[in-house]
Amino acid sequence: MKKRNLITCALPYANGPVHIGHLAGVYVPADIYVRYLRMRGRETLFVCGSDEHGVPITMAARKEGCSPQDIVDKYHNIIKRSFSDFGITFDIYSRTSSPTHHKFASSFFRKLYDEGKFIEQESEQFYDPEARVFLADRYIMGTCPKCGNPDAYGDQCEKCGSTLSPEELINPRSKVSGAQPVKKMTKHWYLPLNEYEPWLREWILEGHKEWKSNVYGQCKSWLDGGLQPRAVSRDLDWGVPVPVEGAEGKVLYVWFDAPIGYVSNTIELLPDSWEQWWKSPDTRLVHFIGKDNIVFHCIVFPSMLKAYGDGFILPENVPANEFLNLEGDKISTSRNWAVWLHEYLQDFPGKQDTLRYVLTANAPQTADNDFSWKDFQTRHNSELVGIFGNFVNRAVVLTHKYFDGKVPAPGELQPIDREALAQIPTLKAAIEENIEAYKFREALREAMNLARVGNKYISDTEPWAVAKTDLERTATILHTCIELCANLSVAFAPFLPFSVEKLNRILNIEAPSWDDFGRDDLLPVGHMLNPAELLFSKIEDEEIQKQLDRLDAIRAARKAAEEAAAPKVEPAKAPCTFDEFGKMDIRTATVLAAERVPKTDKLLKLSIDTGLDKRTIVSGIAEYYTPEEMVGKQICILANLQPRVIRGIESCGMILMAKEKDGKMRIVAPEEPLANGSTVG
């Protein structure tokens, strides 16, 4: 077994608070694992910090009218405080805007640059001419060519799920300013991942078949698809500047910048000994991440470390989870569809462990899962209150009632006593096996099974009834119950730290180590218990309804906004008779010449051939079509409309146009060329 354990968590992005999806996917399982390792006496370092660079930060700053530093300061402080209040036990929680990170990330890039590990090349990239920034695919929006969704992203349509590129979008627009993006040449540096593909295949596909199926499968898919060079820089004024001459206005790309933060945060904490954690073969590195970060932590970051050399260790495991949904809908920061940690802590004071319990019991370990407030309430009231809390409370209250709060001496054990106590080592082994395999949901289930053993035991033995006739037997029963309570304080310690701290206070003991799990002398005869207090209080319907009402309000607001933003279809006009319709003479025609009407913005003067004659039509289409676009175009006209003088020009007819939902006008034209003068009807 390796001497040290270096545990990292994906750096949360500092453009918003942390929500339950982040907790379930990354931070709760990581904290459970770290607490378990520490209880076993294994040297462990738990590293994390805020990811504070990239375009979303600059966009948030632009939207709020402040600096990027203001944005990251705001959310870094919210996130850090929330983690602390929630009991996440990082050894350091720093940030990528720190001087230590900037210095180390810059030197990391420079070493690879000096050793020729990058490819330098120019390419055309999308650019916002109004905001004067280059645009990542995610910051280009337009109409999906597959389903017509007007708000598809440049990399994906969230409505139909299609993978897209910005070139495929209809009427693309910048998410920053709304302007139409243009292509512009720019120079960047690329990490040639393709050169590391053979090594990655051997290291992952042959060397880490024990990784979770969702992680191993995604890595295999990427490798089978063939890796391509990946840019490590981008055009932006917020981030770690590229430390190369001629790279003004360029920073390290956030995916390259952020994972280096694991190292720089360690350097910040341990400036003189950080290398023993990152360069010693005695250190075991484990990354806890969500599934959207698998490629970066399993392929990109290892390739960066391989390129850097100098003894950097590679991750032994990357136990990534899938996504958590909320009430059947995808959690979305932009749509405010989330349960935010800092708000939860305000709404449910003292119930950190309830959320930890529910998120672990319902963890999206190998498939997406769903969080619902009703399930949250049911698990709390039925399992934490009704099983765990109920057993502890009855055992302690009865011990105070019949033995003045002192652990009684047991008499001869009966089969029911031995059967209950025999479950302890079995369940301990199951908890260990599952935690070591990163199966925290199953490990928690085994811990709760121990509470179920205790709850069933005290109900079956009925010490309150036995005490009426046999106080010696009552002492044996309650001694067994208190012994189970002491072991529960160990079993649940990685999962429910606040509740276990309260339980230890009731039992009047210091926090046991994992080696104490299963000992029969945790609470010796005569040990004085403190008065009973409820481990958990019931969650009432009103508290849950408040949360459901909040989500309903978000749904209603979103629906109203979508309806308000949706293009409106003009209402139908009053009915007309067939004879009235028959009076209209609609014919095909071809534009022979076109020019703008002087001193107007909207009018074009068109000379057309109707097949019957050549005439002039003045039309208000100049904001949609140029004169050059109109020449030679076949159109449909209302040929028998009474002539009308417009700006001194006699207009003889009207062009048939269709108004789109967004207000734009489009010419109605034959699908195939027709003879001029062909009637339409």
C-alpha positions, -999 to 999 in steps of 0.1 A, spaced: 0 0 0 13 35 -9 22 58 19 3 89 9 -31 96 -6 -35 128 -27 -72 135 -33 -84 163 -56 -119 175 -65 -128 192 -98 -123 230 -93 -158 246 -91 -162 274 -116 -165 308 -99 -193 323 -119 -220 310 -96 -226 292 -63 -224 254 -58 -255 233 -63 -266 198 -53 -255 184 -87 -219 194 -79 -222 180 -44 -236 146 -55 -212 142 -84 -180 153 -68 -177 169 -33 -197 146 -10 -182 113 -23 -147 128 -21 -153 140 14 -166 106 25 -135 90 10 -111 114 27 -128 111 61 -126 73 58 -89 74 49 -81 97 78 -100 75 102 -79 46 91 -48 66 98 -37 69 62 -17 101 54 -41 121 32 -41 155 15 -74 169 2 -69 197 -24 -94 219 -42 -100 256 -52 -120 279 -74 -115 278 -112 -115 316 -119 -105 321 -156 -123 319 -189 -149 336 -211 -179 329 -188 -163 350 -161 -157 379 -184 -193 376 -197 -207 377 -161 -186 408 -154 -198 425 -186 -234 416 -176 -231 429 -140 -210 460 -150 -180 451 -129 -145 436 -132 -138 398 -136 -119 400 -103 -151 413 -86 -170 383 -100 -145 356 -89 -141 373 -55 -178 372 -49 -184 336 -59 -151 322 -45 -161 335 -11 -197 321 -13 -184 287 -25 -156 285 1 -179 294 30 -206 270 18 -181 241 16 -169 249 51 -204 251 66 -214 219 49 -184 200 64 -162 195 33 -128 190 49 -103 204 24 -68 208 36 -67 238 12 -93 256 -9 -75 282 -29 -80 297 -64 -65 300 -98 -63 338 -96 -37 335 -68 -1 347 -74 12 312 -67 -10 297 -94 -2 324 -120 35 318 -113 35 280 -115 10 278 -144 32 302 -164 63 282 -157 46 250 -166 36 264 -200 71 279 -205 89 246 -199 67 228 -225 72 257 -249 110 257 -245 111 220 -250 91 222 -282 62 202 -269 36 226 -285 25 231 -321 22 268 -331 -3 275 -359 -27 302 -373 -64 294 -379 -96 312 -385 -118 314 -355 -152 331 -348 -150 366 -336 -175 391 -323 -169 424 -341 -188 445 -317 -175 431 -284 -141 425 -301 -136 391 -286 -131 356 -300 -159 333 -294 -159 297 -281 -185 275 -298 -207 277 -267 -209 315 -270 -224 313 -305 -262 308 -307 -286 304 -336 -313 283 -351 -308 246 -350 -308 232 -385 -323 199 -372 -353 210 -351 -356 248 -356 -348 257 -320 -339 294 -322 -316 292 -292 -292 263 -301 -256 266 -291 -226 264 -315 -217 230 -301 -251 215 -293 -288 219 -295 -302 213 -260 -337 208 -274 -331 179 -298 -297 169 -285 -279 172 -318 -242 179 -318 -235 210 -339 -208 233 -352 -212 271 -354 -211 268 -392 -243 247 -392 -264 273 -372 -289 294 -391 -287 331 -384 -258 327 -359 -253 354 -333 -228 361 -305 -240 354 -270 -219 383 -259 -233 412 -279 -258 396 -303 -237 406 -333 -232 382 -362 -198 364 -358 -172 367 -384 -141 346 -391 -107 361 -381 -72 348 -382 -54 342 -349 -23 324 -337 -23 298 -309 -4 270 -294 -16 234 -294 -8 203 -273 -5 174 -299 -26 149 -280 -24 126 -310 13 121 -302 4 107 -268 -24 84 -281 -3 52 -281 9 58 -245 -26 67 -234 -39 35 -249 -15 14 -230 -18 33 -197 -56 35 -197 -70 6 -218 -44 -19 -207 -34 -5 -173 -67 7 -158 -94 -18 -166 -105 -15 -130 -118 21 -136 -155 26 -134 -173 15 -166 -185 50 -174 -150 64 -171 -132 36 -190 -159 36 -217 -156 73 -224 -118 72 -225 -120 43 -249 -145 62 -271 -122 92 -273 -91 71 -281 -109 50 -307 -121 82 -324 -86 95 -327 -71 124 -307 -64 157 -322 -41 186 -312 -59 208 -286 -53 246 -282 -37 256 -249 -41 293 -254 -69 317 -264 -75 354 -271 -87 370 -239 -76 396 -214 -85 376 -183 -64 347 -172 -28 336 -170 -9 355 -197 9 333 -222 46 338 -213 59 342 -248 70 372 -268 43 382 -294 15 367 -273 0 399 -261 -37 396 -255 -35 358 -251 -40 337 -220 -37 300 -211 -69 282 -221 -89 274 -190 -88 236 -195 -50 238 -195 -49 263 -167 -74 248 -143 -59 213 -136 -25 229 -129 -44 245 -100 -42 211 -81 -4 214 -81 -2 252 -74 -27 249 -45 -5 222 -30 25 245 -35 7 273 -17 -1 250 12 32 231 14 59 252 -4 88 231 9 73 196 7 48 197 -22 69 175 -44 65 145 -21 28 147 -29 32 151 -67 65 134 -76 69 105 -52 60 69 -62 47 65 -26 18 89 -34 -15 77 -47 -34 103 -67 -72 101 -71 -93 127 -89 -130 131 -80 -149 147 -109 -182 147 -128 -186 129 -161 -182 162 -181 -146 163 -169 -135 128 -177 -116 136 -208 -96 164 -191 -86 143 -161 -80 110 -179 -65 121 -212 -56 158 -213 -41 164 -178 -21 131 -178 -7 141 -213 3 174 -199 21 157 -170 37 132 -193 49 160 -215 63 179 -185 81 149 -171 102 156 -140 86 127 -121 50 139 -119 27 110 -108 -4 101 -127 -39 94 -113 -44 59 -100 -82 63 -103 -107 88 -115 -141 79 -99 -163 101 -120 -201 102 -113 -229 109 -138 -253 139 -135 -281 146 -109 -314 160 -121 -338 180 -101 -375 171 -100 -371 153 -133 -355 182 -151 -318 189 -159 -301 211 -134 -292 244 -151 -273 273 -136 -285 296 -165 -321 287 -159 -318 289 -121 -330 253 -119 -310 241 -90 -308 238 -52 -280 261 -42 -259 249 -13 -257 283 4 -295 287 2 -301 252 15 -279 259 45 -301 289 53 -334 271 47 -325 239 66 -301 250 95 -285 221 112 -295 196 85 -262 194 66 -262 156 72 -297 152 57 -285 165 24 -253 145 26 -273 114 33 -299 119 6 -273 128 -21 -252 97 -12 -282 74 -10 -293 86 -44 -259 91 -59 -256 91 -97 -227 67 -96 -231 50 -130 -262 66 -144 -280 100 -141 -303 101 -111 -330 124 -98 -334 145 -66 -369 153 -54 -380 172 -23 -406 145 -14 -379 118 -15 -356 141 6 -384 144 32 -392 107 32 -356 95 35 -350 120 64 -382 112 83 -383 74 76 -346 65 78 -326 91 97 -354 99 122 -373 66 122 -344 42 122 -311 56 132 -323 84 155 -351 64 169 -328 35 180 -302 58 196 -328 78 214 -346 48 229 -313 31 239 -300 62 257 -333 72 273 -339 37 287 -303 35 300 -309 67 320 -343 55 332 -332 21 345 -294 25 352 -290 63 359 -272 68 325 -244 43 333 -235 15 309 -248 -16 327 -229 -48 331 -242 -75 307 -253 -109 319 -252 -141 299 -259 -134 262 -288 -150 245 -289 -160 208 -307 -128 198 -279 -108 215 -252 -127 198 -269 -125 164 -272 -87 166 -235 -82 177 -224 -107 150 -236 -83 124 -210 -57 133 -179 -72 117 -199 -84 87 -213 -49 80 -179 -33 88 -163 -54 61 -190 -45 36 -187 -8 43 -149 -10 39 -151 -30 6 -176 -6 -9 -157 26 1 -124 12 -12 -143 6 -45 -158 41 -45 -193 26 -41 -204 51 -15 -241 46 -21 -237 9 -12 -214 17 17 -240 40 32 -267 14 28 -246 -10 49 -241 16 76 -279 22 77 -283 -16 79 -264 -16 112 -289 10 125 -317 -13 113 -301 -41 132 -302 -20 163 -337 -7 158 -350 -42 152 -331 -56 181 -345 -31 206 -380 -36 193 -378 -74 194 -363 -75 229 -386 -48 245 -363 -38 274 -391 -15 287 -413 -45 292 -386 -68 304 -376 -43 331 -408 -49 349 -397 -85 359 -360 -90 350 -337 -60 355 -306 -82 349 -318 -92 314 -327 -55 308 -290 -47 316 -278 -72 290 -302 -58 263 -292 -22 270 -255 -30 271 -259 -45 237 -278 -15 224 -252 10 237 -225 -11 221 -243 -9 188 -247 28 192 -209 32 197 -203 12 166 -228 34 147 -207 64 156 -178 48 136 -199 35 108 -215 68 100 -186 91 107 -175 94 70 -211 100 59 -228 121 86 -201 140 105 -224 165 123 -248 138 135 -219 116 147 -204 145 165 -237 149 184 -239 111 189 -204 111 204 -214 139 227 -244 119 239 -223 88 244 -196 110 261 -167 97 240 -140 111 218 -143 104 181 -133 67 176 -109 56 148 -119 31 122 -99 4 141 -123 9 170 -151 -4 148 -162 -38 162 -144 -35 195 -165 -47 225 -150 -22 250 -158 11 233 -180 19 262 -169 0 294 -193 -9 321 -201 21 343 -193 46 316 -216 76 321 -237 87 292 -248 123 287 -286 130 286 -304 120 254 -310 145 227 -326 140 193 -301 132 166 -327 143 139 -359 164 140 -387 157 117 -391 177 85 -426 190 81 -447 192 50 -446 231 51 -408 231 48 -410 210 17 -439 228 1 -419 261 4 -392 245 -18 -417 231 -43 -434 265 -45 -400 281 -53 -395 257 -81 -430 262 -94 -423 300 -94 -391 294 -114 -410 272 -139 -438 298 -142 -413 326 -147 -394 306 -173 -426 298 -192 -437 334 -192 -403 345 -204 -403 319 -232 -438 329 -242 -429 366 -242 -397 359 -263 -415 336 -287 -421 351 -321 -458 361 -325 -479 349 -354 -502 376 -367 -539 368 -362 -559 357 -391 -577 384 -411 -615 386 -416 -629 359 -440 -632 368 -477 -654 352 -504 -641 331 -532 -652 358 -556 -633 384 -537 -602 362 -539 -607 356 -576 -605 393 -583 -567 392 -575 -545 387 -605 -513 371 -591 -485 364 -616 -449 355 -618 -424 382 -629 -386 387 -632 -367 417 -619 -348 434 -647 -332 462 -628 -332 476 -592 -320 507 -575 -325 524 -542 -350 553 -540 -330 584 -531 -333 597 -495 -350 566 -482 -338 536 -462 -364 510 -471 -375 516 -507 -362 499 -538 -374 509 -574 -377 477 -594 -382 473 -632 -399 440 -639 -411 418 -667 -446 405 -660 -450 386 -693 -478 410 -701 -457 441 -700 -427 458 -684 -435 480 -654 -422 496 -623 -429 486 -587 -417 505 -556 -412 481 -527 -401 485 -490 -376 457 -491 -343 476 -490 -336 465 -454 -338 428 -464 -324 428 -500 -298 448 -519 -304 460 -555 -278 435 -566 -296 406 -550 -329 415 -567 -317 417 -602 -326 385 -621 -348 372 -592 -381 357 -601 -410 370 -579 -447 369 -576 -467 401 -579 -503 413 -575 -506 425 -611 -540 442 -610 -534 464 -579 -544 500 -587 -512 522 -594 -500 544 -566 -474 572 -566 -447 567 -540 -419 593 -537 -429 607 -571 -427 572 -587 -458 554 -601 -458 519 -586 -479 494 -606 -483 463 -584 -472 447 -552 -446 420 -545 -458 390 -525 -438 388 -493 -440 366 -462 -433 380 -427 -414 355 -405 -421 352 -368 -390 373 -360 -404 401 -382 -381 396 -412 -396 398 -446 -389 372 -473 -399 371 -510 -424 344 -520 -409 329 -552 -417 299 -574 -398 267 -563 -387 263 -600 -384 290 -627 -417 296 -645 -426 317 -676 -432 353 -667 -469 360 -665 -478 325 -651 -509 329 -629 -509 319 -592 -541 308 -576 
